[in-house]
Amino acid sequence: MEEERRPAPGSPSEGLFADGHLILWTLCSVLLPVFITFWCSLQRSRRQLHRRDIFRKSKHGWRDTDLFSQPTYCCVCAQHILQGAFCDCCGLRVDEDCLKKADKRFQCKEIMLKNDSKVLDAMPHHWIRGNVPLCSYCMVCKQQCGSQPKLCDYRCIWCQKTVHDECMKHSLKNEKCDFGEFKNLIIPPSYLTSINQMRKDKKTDYEVLASKLGKQWTPLIILANSRSGTNMGEGLLGEFRILLNPVQIFDVTKTPPIKALQLCTLLPYYSARVLVCGGDGTVGWVLDAVDDMKIKGQEKYIPQVAVLPLGTGNDLSNTLGWGAGYAGEIPVAQVLRNVMEADGIKLDRWKVQVTNKGYYNLRKPKEFTMNNYFSVGPDALMALNFHAHREKAPSLFSSRILNKAVYLFYGTKDCLVQECKDLNKKVELELDGERVALPNLEGIIVLNIGYWGGGCRLWEGMGDETYPLARHDDGLLEVVGVYGSFHCAQIQVKLANPFRIGQAHTVRLILKCSMMPMQVDGEPWAQGPCTVTITHKTHAMMLYFSGEQTDDDISSTSDQEDIKETE
């Protein structure tokens, strides 16, 4: 009877049974990887939420990294790690599993000491074990530190001095920290603690307090734009936090310069220095904030400004000797040394007023502040096209080389189209009130500094013609003309000179008809009929570094020395 109940081979019921097994195994083979992937992503997201919660509550400046740049050991378990987290203030490095323990066990840099501190004018070393910088030497025996393949040796997170495990004695642990090489740039935690107490007592005599730190104390404030140029700003912020007090470091995308510069009011008169890490636009933003300090009656707290160029053009930083662009070729410590060696000079700042044409125009004139140059014509058109495309897709314009390639593309396009031709028929130009006859130009450029177009000395030119160097502190503007985009390219590769129109204290340009591209310090716009008036506004106190010179600067070294002597 049982044999009669079994389905005969090849019957439809046996085929359905086989198909059911096939479908079941197919579903398992498909759903199991999906389930495993989903479970792994869920666990990963839980770990990320847990890690972010630790980051948010922690006093450390934790940051994730997928790969450490040098052999690294966890400060908790002492195991070699390839990825994990590190504090960009004190330099701790930990594995992901040890993050919570490290956050509770180790203390980060204190920007202020506790009020019950016994001595406010000195503080002990803050030692962190392991992962000392390469090529560091013990402060006791003068031998190399960190050479063993394990978690070893100590580093002070304030003075950056290192010491061997065996050289770390009880007397050394109690030694006072002198803040090392950059003590004249660091704002000590004890100073801020004393300032806080003085403000509670309604006292403002900060000069007496600062006298304990010496006459050479010139505290430095770092203002970095994390979005400038090649997006190096964020990494630089962490490197500066390790060397200085974190309270001195600001990201201008999160804290506007006008708020960050209020730290200067807690420092002695005329002592503060500011290092702006960004492009020419970021420098202009900071200088505008300095002008606001003047309006508020804070002239005594005005800082001197240095530049670390991260943008694409960087003509102002090139003029001041800081180079045409920073790509990490020198360590951050050397940048701080350059700031300490820099000399103070003045920079003219100009007011650009644009008044639209028309009897019934009730809008106020537009006002800009110019540090570098104003232009109308092909170079402004290239900047306008570049700006429009960068606004649409900012992530595609993070490379300095790519940005210059885009400029080259738009310059080549304008050579064929010539959108700005016959400019001399569309504008009238006045220098110090006198009308100037113009040849057949396509562009006019008004210069305040020596460099233009990403490193070209426009006014001096090349060849046997002798022209005095353009100065940025003489109250004069240099006005030149160009015949088109191709002429601009020839000037930049030193195959041609611009048409030099003249120098003036006041420049007035009247656009009679049509729409023309204009720019002020790389900020372009399309402008209709108007009157542009450029007059002197104020001076800015800048820092000039003579150690960073281009080939064009070598021939003008003596002239720059004359400039500094006149100051």
RODO-2510 file (C-alpha; in nm, 4 decimals, decimal comma):
residues 567
     n   res          X          Y          Z
     1     m     0,0000     0,0000     0,0000
     2     e     0,2878     0,2399     0,0830
     3     e     0,4503     0,1749    -0,2484
     4     e     0,1230     0,2599    -0,4153
     5     r     0,1086     0,5966    -0,2285
     6     r     0,4565     0,7047    -0,3372
     7     p     0,4582     0,9232    -0,6458
     8     a     0,5884     0,7545    -0,9490
     9     p     0,9202     0,8789    -1,0847
    10     g     0,8697     1,1740    -1,3171
    11     s     0,5238     1,2481    -1,1790
    12     p     0,4123     1,6120    -1,1367
    13     s     0,4169     1,5904    -0,7530
    14     e     0,7852     1,4940    -0,7462
    15     g     0,8670     1,7879    -0,9726
    16     l     0,6880     2,0297    -0,7423
    17     f     0,8805     1,8915    -0,4429
    18     a     1,2131     1,9449    -0,6198
    19     d     1,1152     2,2951    -0,7267
    20     g     1,0238     2,3798    -0,3653
    21     h     1,3697     2,2782    -0,2448
    22     l     1,5303     2,4839    -0,5200
    23     i     1,3241     2,7920    -0,4310
    24     l     1,4049     2,7501    -0,0608
    25     w     1,7801     2,7285    -0,1186
    26     t     1,7665     3,0195    -0,3620
    27     l     1,5896     3,2373    -0,1021
    28     c     1,8417     3,1397     0,1630
    29     s     2,1385     3,2168    -0,0613
    30     v     1,9913     3,5571    -0,1455
    31     l     1,8444     3,6609     0,1894
    32     l     2,1284     3,5406     0,4121
    33     p     2,3923     3,7831     0,2682
    34     v     2,1334     4,0610     0,2780
    35     f     2,0608     3,9844     0,6429
    36     i     2,4324     3,9690     0,7305
    37     t     2,4965     4,2993     0,5502
    38     f     2,2031     4,4620     0,7266
    39     w     2,3168     4,3327     1,0650
    40     c     2,6726     4,4557     1,0073
    41     s     2,5531     4,8028     0,8992
    42     l     2,3268     4,8172     1,2045
    43     q     2,6160     4,7342     1,4345
    44     r     2,8370     4,9854     1,2561
    45     s     2,5773     5,2598     1,2940
    46     r     2,5403     5,1747     1,6641
    47     r     2,9165     5,2027     1,7113
    48     q     2,9194     5,5327     1,5254
    49     l     2,6385     5,6714     1,7415
    50     h     2,8181     5,5548     2,0534
    51     r     3,1438     5,7110     1,9321
    52     r     2,9731     6,0388     1,8408
    53     d     2,8133     6,0501     2,1841
    54     i     3,1584     6,0170     2,3413
    55     f     3,2964     6,2844     2,1079
    56     r     3,0130     6,5222     2,1942
    57     k     3,0519     6,4910     2,5726
    58     s     3,4295     6,4678     2,5812
    59     k     3,6707     6,7500     2,6575
    60     h     3,9131     6,5969     2,4079
    61     g     3,9101     6,6976     2,0436
    62     w     3,8592     6,3433     1,9128
    63     r     3,8740     6,2793     1,5391
    64     d     3,8377     5,9524     1,3461
    65     t     4,1040     5,8246     1,1097
    66     d     4,1079     5,5205     0,8823
    67     l     4,4866     5,5012     0,8681
    68     f     4,7520     5,6600     1,0886
    69     s     5,0384     5,8156     0,8944
    70     q     5,3093     5,6572     1,1136
    71     p     5,3428     5,3508     1,3433
    72     t     5,0911     5,4133     1,6221
    73     y     5,0135     5,2432     1,9518
    74     c     4,6986     5,2679     2,1625
    75     c     4,7561     5,4715     2,4790
    76     v     4,5336     5,2311     2,6793
    77     c     4,6079     4,8759     2,5651
    78     a     4,9518     4,9579     2,4152
    79     q     4,8714     4,7508     2,1041
    80     h     4,9751     4,8531     1,7536
    81     i     4,6788     5,0067     1,5692
    82     l     4,6172     5,1091     1,2096
    83     q     4,2932     5,2989     1,2595
    84     g     4,1081     5,4539     1,5493
    85     a     4,0750     5,8028     1,6945
    86     f     4,3158     6,0764     1,7982
    87     c     4,2835     6,3997     1,9931
    88     d     4,3951     6,6996     1,7878
    89     c     4,4682     6,8986     2,1062
    90     c     4,6830     6,6674     2,3203
    91     g     4,7773     6,4033     2,0616
    92     l     4,6331     6,0934     2,2314
    93     r     4,5800     5,7950     1,9993
    94     v     4,3456     5,5112     2,0827
    95     d     4,1775     5,2072     1,9354
    96     e     3,8012     5,2217     1,8922
    97     d     3,7410     4,9707     2,1737
    98     c     3,9562     5,1712     2,4171
    99     l     3,8067     5,5114     2,3352
   100     k     3,5749     5,5304     2,6364
   101     k     3,8506     5,4246     2,8783
   102     a     4,0946     5,6777     2,7367
   103     d     3,8377     5,9558     2,7565
   104     k     3,7921     5,8940     3,1310
   105     r     4,1528     5,8160     3,2166
   106     f     4,3469     6,0925     3,0399
   107     q     4,3036     6,4669     3,0721
   108     c     4,3259     6,6954     2,7685
   109     k     4,4885     7,0385     2,7523
   110     e     4,3426     7,2808     3,0047
   111     i     4,2818     7,6176     2,8444
   112     m     4,2415     7,7632     3,1954
   113     l     4,3752     7,6468     3,5298
   114     k     4,1480     7,5812     3,8223
   115     n     4,0890     7,8735     4,0554
   116     d     4,2394     7,6830     4,3468
   117     s     4,5744     7,6455     4,1729
   118     k     4,8573     7,7378     4,4070
   119     v     5,0807     7,9000     4,1483
   120     l     4,9295     8,0831     3,8527
   121     d     5,2517     8,2056     3,6940
   122     a     5,3877     7,8524     3,6375
   123     m     5,2547     7,5058     3,5717
   124     p     5,4011     7,1528     3,5652
   125     h     5,4592     6,9500     3,2511
   126     h     5,1614     6,7596     3,1133
   127     w     5,3135     6,4300     3,0014
   128     i     5,1525     6,1930     2,7493
   129     r     5,3107     5,8514     2,7022
   130     g     5,3971     5,7070     2,3621
   131     n     5,3656     5,8092     1,9967
   132     v     5,6264     6,0824     2,0300
   133     p     5,7135     6,2684     1,7080
   134     l     5,9789     6,1191     1,4853
   135     c     6,3326     6,2578     1,5219
   136     s     6,2635     6,3833     1,8769
   137     y     6,5308     6,3746     2,1474
   138     c     6,5228     6,3230     2,5223
   139     m     6,5554     6,6439     2,7212
   140     v     6,7684     6,4591     2,9813
   141     c     7,0134     6,2344     2,7951
   142     k     6,9819     6,4016     2,4511
   143     q     6,9315     6,0636     2,2790
   144     q     6,6588     5,9853     2,0262
   145     c     6,3123     5,9069     2,1631
   146     g     6,0362     5,6860     2,0276
   147     s     6,2700     5,4530     1,8398
   148     q     6,1406     5,1322     2,0003
   149     p     5,8505     4,9421     1,8334
   150     k     5,6142     4,9784     2,1318
   151     l     5,4329     5,2363     2,3416
   152     c     5,7246     5,4145     2,5045
   153     d     5,8652     5,7501     2,6202
   154     y     5,6817     6,0693     2,7111
   155     r     5,5949     6,4032     2,5485
   156     c     5,4776     6,7247     2,7149
   157     i     5,1737     6,8545     2,5285
   158     w     5,2667     7,2178     2,6026
   159     c     5,6414     7,2542     2,5475
   160     q     5,6640     6,9484     2,3139
   161     k     5,9726     6,8214     2,4975
   162     t     6,0258     6,4438     2,5066
   163     v     6,1915     6,2154     2,7599
   164     h     6,2756     5,8435     2,7868
   165     d     6,0914     5,6136     3,0239
   166     e     6,4108     5,5483     3,2193
   167     c     6,4924     5,9196     3,2355
   168     m     6,1511     6,0091     3,3774
   169     k     6,2411     6,0576     3,7427
   170     h     6,0351     6,1981     4,0261
   171     s     6,2165     6,5306     4,0128
   172     l     6,1446     6,5646     3,6426
   173     k     5,7744     6,4983     3,6927
   174     n     5,7533     6,8001     3,9240
   175     e     5,9515     7,0296     3,6957
   176     k     5,7754     7,3431     3,5742
   177     c     5,6902     7,3763     3,2052
   178     d     5,8324     7,6797     3,0229
   179     f     5,6113     7,6231     2,7103
   180     g     5,9174     7,5569     2,4970
   181     e     6,0070     7,7177     2,1669
   182     f     5,6738     7,8931     2,1139
   183     k     5,6278     8,0360     2,4617
   184     n     5,6108     8,3893     2,3157
   185     l     5,3122     8,2862     2,1008
   186     i     5,1171     8,0795     2,3549
   187     i     4,8515     8,2260     2,5847
   188     p     4,9202     8,0362     2,9091
   189     p     4,6249     7,8855     3,0960
   190     s     4,7416     8,0706     3,4085
   191     y     4,7057     8,4041     3,2263
   192     l     4,3453     8,3342     3,1330
   193     t     4,2707     8,2221     3,4888
   194     s     4,4117     8,5477     3,6251
   195     i     4,2191     8,7480     3,3653
   196     n     3,8989     8,5739     3,4662
   197     q     3,9618     8,6601     3,8316
   198     m     4,0431     9,0227     3,7460
   199     r     3,7197     9,0590     3,5514
   200     k     3,5275     8,9280     3,8508
   201     d     3,7023     9,1924     4,0624
   202     k     3,6211     9,4514     3,7908
   203     k     3,9881     9,5207     3,7167
   204     t     4,1291     9,5724     3,3675
   205     d     4,4985     9,6357     3,4303
   206     y     4,6179     9,3544     3,2062
   207     e     4,9566     9,5181     3,1401
   208     v     5,0823     9,4349     3,4896
   209     l     4,9724     9,0758     3,4482
   210     a     5,1378     9,0462     3,1069
   211     s     5,4663     9,1925     3,2337
   212     k     5,5392     8,8569     3,4024
   213     l     5,5521     8,6943     3,0584
   214     g     5,8230     8,9256     2,9255
   215     k     5,8449     9,1989     2,6624
   216     q     5,8880     8,9444     2,3821
   217     w     5,5421     8,7949     2,4429
   218     t     5,3363     8,8422     2,1252
   219     p     5,0405     8,6021     2,1552
   220     l     4,9189     8,4575     1,8269
   221     i     4,5563     8,3975     1,7246
   222     i     4,4908     8,1490     1,4419
   223     l     4,1933     8,2138     1,2120
   224     a     4,1589     7,9314     0,9578
   225     n     3,9026     7,8798     0,6840
   226     s     3,8411     7,5047     0,6626
   227     r     3,6827     7,5481     0,3165
   228     s     3,9601     7,7456     0,1480
   229     g     4,1659     7,6157    -0,1412
   230     t     4,2392     7,2446    -0,1110
   231     n     4,0417     7,2045     0,2155
   232     m     4,3608     7,1904     0,4240
   233     g     4,2212     7,4258     0,6875
   234     e     4,0664     7,1553     0,9053
   235     g     4,3892     6,9592     0,9342
   236     l     4,5881     7,2745     1,0082
   237     l     4,3520     7,3619     1,2922
   238     g     4,4427     7,0359     1,4664
   239     e     4,8173     7,0838     1,4144
   240     f     4,8029     7,4337     1,5607
   241     r     4,5992     7,3125     1,8603
   242     i     4,8780     7,0686     1,9473
   243     l     5,1447     7,3416     1,9479
   244     l     4,9423     7,6279     2,1020
   245     n     4,6575     7,6785     2,3457
   246     p     4,3331     7,5551     2,1822
   247     v     4,1605     7,8759     2,2911
   248     q     4,3759     8,0626     2,0367
   249     i     4,2521     7,8571     1,7402
   250     f     3,9320     7,9450     1,5492
   251     d     3,7544     7,8105     1,2416
   252     v     3,6018     8,1182     1,0755
   253     t     3,3281     7,9048     0,9181
   254     k     3,2014     7,8382     1,2723
   255     t     3,3185     8,1473     1,4624
   256     p     3,3117     8,4762     1,2644
   257     p     3,6344     8,6796     1,2790
   258     i     3,4664     8,9689     1,4611
   259     k     3,3903     8,7346     1,7550
   260     a     3,7261     8,5580     1,7469
   261     l     3,9176     8,8880     1,7524
   262     q     3,7540     8,9859     2,0804
   263     l     4,0226     8,7696     2,2398
   264     c     4,2621     9,0550     2,1545
   265     t     4,0870     9,2762     2,4103
   266     l     4,2152     9,0453     2,6870
   267     l     4,5762     9,0942     2,5766
   268     p     4,8210     9,3835     2,6257
   269     y     4,8008     9,6832     2,3919
   270     y     4,9483     9,6329     2,0429
   271     s     5,0825     9,2863     2,1331
   272     a     4,8513     9,0456     1,9478
   273     r     4,9281     8,8859     1,6148
   274     v     4,6849     8,7027     1,3876
   275     l     4,7654     8,4290     1,1362
   276     v     4,4956     8,3957     0,8691
   277     c     4,4926     8,0536     0,7028
   278     g     4,2928     8,0932     0,3818
   279     g     4,2699     8,2740     0,0525
   280     d     4,2631     8,6470    -0,0209
   281     g     3,8884     8,6508     0,0448
   282     t     3,9392     8,5167     0,3978
   283     v     4,2105     8,7771     0,4606
   284     g     3,9733     9,0521     0,3476
   285     w     3,7048     8,9154     0,5801
   286     v     3,9437     8,9333     0,8762
   287     l     4,0608     9,2848     0,7859
   288     d     3,6982     9,3989     0,7712
   289     a     3,6570     9,2646     1,1256
   290     v     3,9664     9,4619     1,2291
   291     d     3,8048     9,7772     1,0861
   292     d     3,4974     9,7031     1,2980
   293     m     3,7234     9,6975     1,6037
   294     k     3,8367    10,0510     1,5126
   295     i     3,4748    10,1642     1,4920
   296     k     3,4141    10,0223     1,8414
   297     g     3,7061    10,2239     1,9809
   298     q     3,9374     9,9255     2,0228
   299     e     4,2340    10,0693     1,8297
   300     k     4,4798     9,9732     2,1045
   301     y     4,3956     9,6067     2,0571
   302     i     4,4392     9,6008     1,6778
   303     p     4,6534     9,2962     1,5844
   304     q     4,9146     9,2588     1,3122
   305     v     4,8048     9,0119     1,0444
   306     a     5,0096     8,7366     0,8769
   307     v     4,8873     8,5057     0,5997
   308     l     4,9169     8,1321     0,5333
   309     p     4,7890     8,1072     0,1725
   310     l     4,5386     7,8265     0,1080
   311     g     4,3391     7,9762    -0,1798
   312     t     4,3893     7,9754    -0,5562
   313     g     4,5182     8,3272    -0,6313
   314     n     4,6890     8,4346    -0,3069
   315     d     4,8271     8,7556    -0,4588
   316     l     4,8204     8,9432    -0,1278
   317     s     5,0166     8,6740     0,0562
   318     n     5,2680     8,6697    -0,2305
   319     t     5,3097     9,0463    -0,1998
   320     l     5,3721     9,0149     0,1747
   321     g     5,6338     8,7411     0,1296
   322     w     5,4261     8,4443     0,2482
   323     g     5,4328     8,2643    -0,0863
   324     a     5,1834     8,1874    -0,3626
   325     g     5,0272     7,8836    -0,1962
   326     y     5,0741     7,6451     0,0957
   327     a     5,0470     7,2700     0,0347
   328     g     5,2104     7,1349     0,3497
   329     e     5,5643     7,1595     0,2105
   330     i     5,6937     7,3028     0,5397
   331     p     5,5863     7,1877     0,8878
   332     v     5,3471     7,3954     1,0952
   333     a     5,6225     7,4587     1,3509
   334     q     5,8251     7,6362     1,0814
   335     v     5,5216     7,8482     0,9938
   336     l     5,5106     7,9679     1,3555
   337     r     5,8825     8,0462     1,3450
   338     n     5,8267     8,2556     1,0320
   339     v     5,5511     8,4503     1,2083
   340     m     5,7860     8,5268     1,4985
   341     e     6,0494     8,6586     1,2550
   342     a     5,8106     8,8695     1,0442
   343     d     5,8173     9,2502     1,0466
   344     g     5,5221     9,4870     1,0651
   345     i     5,4264     9,6989     0,7624
   346     k     5,1224     9,8946     0,6460
   347     l     4,8758     9,7998     0,3737
   348     d     4,6521    10,0534     0,1989
   349     r     4,2826     9,9668     0,1942
   350     w     4,0487    10,1329    -0,0549
   351     k     3,6780    10,2030    -0,0746
   352     v     3,5097    10,1052    -0,4020
   353     q     3,1729    10,2767    -0,4453
   354     v     2,9447    10,1634    -0,7295
   355     t     2,6569    10,3999    -0,8092
   356     n     2,4033    10,2766    -1,0629
   357     k     2,3121    10,5160    -1,3439
   358     g     1,9631    10,6685    -1,3578
   359     y     1,7688    10,9635    -1,2193
   360     y     1,5084    10,7531    -1,0433
   361     n     1,7410    10,5029    -0,8807
   362     l     1,6699    10,5168    -0,5067
   363     r     1,8968    10,2299    -0,4052
   364     k     2,2061    10,3075    -0,2008
   365     p     2,5405    10,2775    -0,3784
   366     k     2,7161     9,9472    -0,3341
   367     e     3,0384     9,9692    -0,1341
   368     f     3,3303     9,7277    -0,1326
   369     t     3,6664     9,7314     0,0436
   370     m     3,9614     9,6616    -0,1850
   371     n     4,2952     9,5211    -0,0724
   372     n     4,4324     9,3797    -0,3989
   373     y     4,2746     9,5102    -0,7188
   374     f     3,9608     9,6118    -0,9036
   375     s     3,9054     9,5181    -1,2654
   376     v     3,6535     9,5319    -1,5453
   377     g     3,6972     9,3152    -1,8528
   378     p     3,8204     8,9644    -1,9421
   379     d     3,9817     8,8699    -1,6090
   380     a     3,6612     8,9678    -1,4266
   381     l     3,4638     8,7607    -1,6802
   382     m     3,6780     8,4538    -1,6090
   383     a     3,6289     8,5029    -1,2354
   384     l     3,2531     8,5416    -1,2833
   385     n     3,2237     8,2204    -1,4859
   386     f     3,4413     8,0308    -1,2385
   387     h     3,2407     8,1607    -0,9416
   388     a     2,9077     8,0613    -1,1011
   389     h     3,0175     7,7021    -1,1632
   390     r     3,1806     7,6680    -0,8208
   391     e     2,8554     7,7718    -0,6541
   392     k     2,6734     7,4896    -0,8363
   393     a     2,9246     7,2160    -0,7480
   394     p     3,1713     7,3317    -0,4783
   395     s     3,3068     6,9795    -0,4195
   396     l     3,4550     6,9728    -0,7707
   397     f     3,6730     7,2791    -0,7059
   398     s     3,8843     7,1554    -0,4136
   399     s     4,2089     7,1283    -0,6119
   400     r     4,4258     7,4342    -0,6775
   401     i     4,5538     7,2848    -1,0043
   402     l     4,2015     7,2052    -1,1232
   403     n     4,0867     7,5572    -1,0381
   404     k     4,3623     7,7088    -1,2506
   405     a     4,2753     7,4695    -1,5338
   406     v     3,9149     7,5942    -1,5241
   407     y     4,0415     7,9535    -1,5426
   408     l     4,2511     7,8552    -1,8458
   409     f     3,9456     7,7047    -2,0126
   410     y     3,7374     8,0206    -1,9700
   411     g     4,0293     8,2366    -2,0819
   412     t     4,0653     8,0320    -2,4006
   413     k     3,6920     8,0562    -2,4625
   414     d     3,6983     8,4358    -2,4287
   415     c     3,9865     8,4577    -2,6765
   416     l     3,7438     8,3267    -2,9394
   417     v     3,4273     8,5086    -2,8303
   418     q     3,5732     8,8450    -2,7107
   419     e     3,2747     8,9411    -2,4976
   420     c     3,4485     9,2533    -2,3600
   421     k     3,5735     9,4102    -2,6849
   422     d     3,5475     9,7865    -2,7517
   423     l     3,5690     9,8673    -2,3817
   424     n     3,7175    10,2096    -2,4597
   425     k     3,3887    10,3052    -2,6274
   426     k     3,1823    10,1932    -2,3283
   427     v     3,3722    10,3557    -2,0403
   428     e     3,5281    10,6849    -1,9369
   429     l     3,8294    10,6863    -1,7046
   430     e     3,9424    10,9677    -1,4737
   431     l     4,2637    10,9694    -1,2679
   432     d     4,2637    11,2321    -0,9923
   433     g     3,9865    11,4176    -1,1765
   434     e     4,1560    11,4240    -1,5179
   435     r     4,0023    11,2438    -1,8146
   436     v     4,2297    10,9835    -1,9763
   437     a     4,2124    10,8872    -2,3440
   438     l     4,2048    10,5094    -2,3879
   439     p     4,3201    10,2927    -2,6805
   440     n     4,1211     9,9936    -2,8046
   441     l     4,1194     9,7936    -2,4794
   442     e     3,9135     9,5043    -2,3484
   443     g     3,9973     9,5412    -1,9791
   444     i     4,1105     9,7899    -1,7133
   445     i     4,2814     9,6806    -1,3912
   446     v     4,3351     9,9036    -1,0864
   447     l     4,6147     9,7679    -0,8640
   448     n     4,6979     9,8247    -0,4985
   449     i     4,9568     9,5443    -0,4581
   450     g     5,2484     9,4212    -0,6644
   451     y     5,1031     9,0867    -0,7735
   452     w     4,8051     9,0054    -0,9922
   453     g     4,6601     8,6957    -1,1592
   454     g     4,8142     8,4353    -0,9294
   455     g     5,1750     8,5589    -0,9135
   456     c     5,2337     8,8033    -1,2014
   457     r     5,3981     9,1425    -1,1400
   458     l     5,1698     9,3427    -1,3635
   459     w     5,2925     9,7008    -1,3208
   460     e     5,6684     9,6410    -1,3443
   461     g     5,6343     9,4113    -1,6448
   462     m     5,9408     9,2769    -1,8226
   463     g     6,2038     9,3911    -2,0720
   464     d     6,4245     9,7011    -2,0710
   465     e     6,1545     9,9433    -1,9622
   466     t     6,2254    10,0731    -1,6116
   467     y     5,9243    10,1243    -1,3902
   468     p     5,9333    10,1750    -1,0136
   469     l     5,8011     9,8880    -0,8064
   470     a     5,4378     9,9128    -0,7058
   471     r     5,4041     9,9772    -0,3331
   472     h     5,1113     9,8905    -0,1132
   473     d     5,1565    10,1684     0,1419
   474     d     5,2074    10,4860    -0,0629
   475     g     4,8412    10,5868    -0,1077
   476     l     4,8694    10,5412    -0,4857
   477     l     4,6889    10,3085    -0,7258
   478     e     4,8420    10,1721    -1,0456
   479     v     4,6052    10,1593    -1,3447
   480     v     4,6786     9,9381    -1,6478
   481     g     4,4891     9,8139    -1,9510
   482     v     4,4836     9,4801    -2,1356
   483     y     4,3882     9,4074    -2,4962
   484     g     4,2096     9,0792    -2,4261
   485     s     4,2331     8,7344    -2,2664
   486     f     4,5222     8,6329    -2,4911
   487     h     4,7100     8,9462    -2,3872
   488     c     4,6488     8,8525    -2,0194
   489     a     4,7979     8,5091    -2,0843
   490     q     5,1026     8,6632    -2,2531
   491     i     5,1562     8,8913    -1,9537
   492     q     5,1424     8,6016    -1,7105
   493     v     5,4124     8,4077    -1,8960
   494     k     5,6259     8,7254    -1,9348
   495     l     5,5867     8,7582    -2,3107
   496     a     5,4165     9,0975    -2,3045
   497     n     5,3599     9,4068    -2,0929
   498     p     5,0278     9,5712    -2,0061
   499     f     4,9299     9,9127    -2,1333
   500     r     5,0283    10,1361    -1,8396
   501     i     4,7711    10,4128    -1,7979
   502     g     4,9075    10,5837    -1,4867
   503     q     4,9015    10,6247    -1,1091
   504     a     4,6481    10,8146    -0,9006
   505     h     4,5120    10,8730    -0,5523
   506     t     4,1522    10,8594    -0,6787
   507     v     4,0166    10,6588    -0,9721
   508     r     3,6770    10,7170    -1,1316
   509     l     3,5326    10,4908    -1,4011
   510     i     3,2006    10,5560    -1,5788
   511     l     3,0315    10,2661    -1,7563
   512     k     2,8040    10,4367    -2,0082
   513     c     2,6134    10,1436    -2,1564
   514     s     2,5693     9,7649    -2,1706
   515     m     2,6474     9,5042    -1,9040
   516     m     3,0095     9,4358    -1,8082
   517     p     3,1764     9,1928    -1,5641
   518     m     3,3556     9,3529    -1,2676
   519     q     3,5432     9,2170    -0,9681
   520     v     3,6948     9,3362    -0,6412
   521     d     3,9591     9,1032    -0,4951
   522     g     3,8214     8,8012    -0,6770
   523     e     3,4543     8,8678    -0,5923
   524     p     3,2901     8,9133    -0,9366
   525     w     2,9484     9,0374    -1,0494
   526     a     2,7767     9,1565    -1,3682
   527     q     2,7242     9,5337    -1,3664
   528     g     2,5075     9,7634    -1,5763
   529     p     2,5646    10,1367    -1,6444
   530     c     2,7208    10,2923    -1,3355
   531     t     2,9934    10,5102    -1,1858
   532     v     3,2768    10,3409    -0,9947
   533     t     3,4773    10,5604    -0,7566
   534     i     3,7854    10,4278    -0,5753
   535     t     3,9215    10,6325    -0,2837
   536     h     4,1564    10,5619     0,0067
   537     k     3,9842    10,4173     0,3146
   538     t     4,2338    10,3183     0,5838
   539     h     4,5519    10,1269     0,6615
   540     a     4,5872     9,7712     0,7891
   541     m     4,8817     9,6513     0,9969
   542     m     5,0273     9,3438     0,8272
   543     l     5,3285     9,1177     0,8805
   544     y     5,5894     9,0912     0,6048
   545     f     5,8127     8,7844     0,5864
   546     s     6,1326     8,8505     0,3937
   547     g     6,2503     8,4894     0,3914
   548     e     5,9988     8,3724     0,1262
   549     q     6,0974     8,5287    -0,2077
   550     t     6,0190     8,4467    -0,5670
   551     d     6,2529     8,5054    -0,8607
   552     d     6,0886     8,8406    -0,9253
   553     d     6,1419     8,9459    -0,5645
   554     i     6,5166     8,8887    -0,5634
   555     s     6,5763     9,1905    -0,7861
   556     s     6,3597     9,4094    -0,5644
   557     t     6,4997     9,3143    -0,2217
   558     s     6,6698     9,6485    -0,1701
   559     d     6,3504     9,8357    -0,2519
   560     q     6,1536     9,6291     0,0045
   561     e     6,4176     9,7127     0,2655
   562     d     6,3644    10,0807     0,1889
   563     i     5,9927    10,0311     0,2485
   564     k     6,0560     9,8836     0,5933
   565     e     6,3002    10,1628     0,6803
   566     t     6,0359    10,4243     0,6047
   567     e     5,8077    10,2537     0,8562
***
